[in-house]
């Protein structure tokens, strides 16, 4: 590598990302998709060396062409895929300790009989819908409870 290229690469190390992106545009003829300073530096440095030294040998180009046969194969999903996936409503994963939908859980607490109906998206107690068994147990007792423990669902073979 000649001294002029070495000097230019040394100056690249001190440049901000915006300047590197501008230099990338000059050298590659397209804007960089990356804003990573280290990545831009390496790509630009490689390009400067390739232009100075003459690029890849014919043998290396042939090998690259052989490897590029599967160029249409994507290793990462498009951003559009992830955006669409995030937009889809995600159903909550049902806890395997819960009995089937429609089952009535009954528990005695002090002098009260507590009856809770299992719904598809929550629990019904005393005419109200709750998101969790813990919220029902806390409302009944006035203290914080683990709902599965309160209703005896942590025990093996429960429900």
Order of alpha helices (4+ residues) and beta strands (2+ residues): alpha-alpha-alpha-alpha-alpha-beta-beta-beta-beta-alpha-alpha
